[in-house]
Protein backbone atom coordinates (compact mmCIF):
# COMPACT_ATOMS: atom_id res chain seq x y z
CA UNK A 1 0.00 0.00 0.00
CA UNK A 2 1.36 3.41 -0.92
CA UNK A 3 1.61 6.35 1.42
CA UNK A 4 2.35 9.99 0.54
CA UNK A 5 3.48 12.49 3.18
CA UNK A 6 4.67 16.08 2.80
CA UNK A 7 5.81 18.49 5.53
CA UNK A 8 6.38 22.19 5.94
CA UNK A 9 7.40 24.59 8.68
CA UNK A 10 4.82 27.34 9.36
CA UNK A 11 5.83 30.52 11.21
CA UNK A 12 2.63 30.55 13.28
CA UNK A 13 1.51 28.86 16.50
CA UNK A 14 -0.40 25.56 16.30
CA UNK A 15 -3.65 27.28 17.31
CA UNK A 16 -3.52 29.55 14.27
CA UNK A 17 -2.68 26.64 11.95
CA UNK A 18 -5.54 24.63 13.46
CA UNK A 19 -7.92 27.54 12.76
CA UNK A 20 -6.82 27.63 9.10
CA UNK A 21 -7.30 23.86 8.75
CA UNK A 22 -10.81 24.06 10.20
CA UNK A 23 -11.65 26.87 7.74
CA UNK A 24 -10.34 24.90 4.77
CA UNK A 25 -12.05 21.66 5.75
CA UNK A 26 -15.23 22.93 7.39
CA UNK A 27 -17.38 20.70 5.18
CA UNK A 28 -15.41 17.49 5.83
CA UNK A 29 -16.48 15.02 8.50
CA UNK A 30 -13.34 15.02 10.57
CA UNK A 31 -11.93 13.15 13.50
CA UNK A 32 -9.98 15.31 15.85
CA UNK A 33 -6.94 13.90 17.62
CA UNK A 34 -5.71 14.64 21.14
CA UNK A 35 -5.14 18.33 21.89
CA UNK A 36 -6.32 19.31 18.40
CA UNK A 37 -3.05 18.26 16.78
CA UNK A 38 -4.46 15.86 14.20
CA UNK A 39 -7.19 16.28 11.63
CA UNK A 40 -8.14 13.18 9.63
CA UNK A 41 -10.90 12.14 7.25
CA UNK A 42 -11.74 9.62 4.54
CA UNK A 43 -12.90 10.71 1.10
CA UNK A 44 -13.72 8.84 -2.09
CA UNK A 45 -11.67 9.69 -5.19
CA UNK A 46 -13.08 9.96 -8.72
CA UNK A 47 -12.19 6.33 -9.40
CA UNK A 48 -14.03 5.12 -6.29
CA UNK A 49 -10.95 4.56 -4.12
CA UNK A 50 -11.38 5.54 -0.48
CA UNK A 51 -8.46 7.72 0.58
CA UNK A 52 -7.43 8.54 4.13
CA UNK A 53 -6.18 12.14 4.44
CA UNK A 54 -4.61 13.76 7.50
CA UNK A 55 -2.81 16.74 8.96
CA UNK A 56 -0.58 16.47 12.02
CA UNK A 57 0.69 19.52 13.90
CA UNK A 58 3.80 19.61 16.07
CA UNK A 59 4.86 22.78 17.89
CA UNK A 60 8.42 23.87 17.16
CA UNK A 61 10.71 26.77 18.03
CA UNK A 62 9.86 28.38 14.70
CA UNK A 63 6.08 27.88 14.99
CA UNK A 64 4.47 24.65 13.80
CA UNK A 65 5.70 21.67 11.83
CA UNK A 66 2.76 20.58 9.63
CA UNK A 67 2.52 17.11 8.11
CA UNK A 68 -0.08 16.40 5.43
CA UNK A 69 -0.55 12.88 4.14
CA UNK A 70 -2.73 10.49 2.18
CA UNK A 71 -3.02 6.74 1.73
CA UNK A 72 -5.71 4.34 0.55
CA UNK A 73 -8.15 3.53 3.35
CA UNK A 74 -7.63 -0.15 2.57
CA UNK A 75 -5.33 -2.10 0.34
CA UNK A 76 -6.54 -2.70 -3.20
CA UNK A 77 -4.95 -4.60 -6.05
CA UNK A 78 -2.27 -2.38 -7.56
CA UNK A 79 -3.19 0.54 -5.26
CA UNK A 80 -3.67 2.89 -8.20
CA UNK A 81 -1.28 4.02 -10.87
CA UNK A 82 1.78 6.23 -10.54
CA UNK A 83 -0.01 9.19 -12.13
CA UNK A 84 -2.70 9.04 -9.42
CA UNK A 85 -0.09 8.96 -6.68
CA UNK A 86 1.75 11.88 -8.29
CA UNK A 87 -1.54 13.81 -8.40
CA UNK A 88 -2.01 13.13 -4.68
CA UNK A 89 1.50 14.41 -3.96
CA UNK A 90 0.81 17.58 -5.98
CA UNK A 91 -2.43 18.11 -4.01
CA UNK A 92 -0.58 17.68 -0.71
CA UNK A 93 2.07 20.23 -1.67
CA UNK A 94 -0.51 22.70 -2.99
CA UNK A 95 -2.59 22.46 0.20
CA UNK A 96 0.43 22.88 2.46
CA UNK A 97 1.41 26.04 0.57
CA UNK A 98 -2.09 27.43 1.11
CA UNK A 99 -2.10 26.54 4.81
CA UNK A 100 1.32 28.16 5.26
CA UNK A 101 0.32 31.34 3.41
CA UNK A 102 -2.94 31.75 5.33
CA UNK A 103 -1.48 30.96 8.76
CA UNK A 104 1.45 33.33 8.30
CA UNK A 105 -0.71 36.28 7.22
CA UNK A 106 -0.58 39.11 9.71
Secondary structure, 3 states (H helix, E strand, C coil): CCEEEEEEEECCCHHHHHHHHHHHCCCCCCEECHHHCEEEEEEECCCCCEEEEEEEEEEECCEEEEEEEEEECCCCHHHCCHHHHHHHHHHHHHHHHHHHHHHHCC
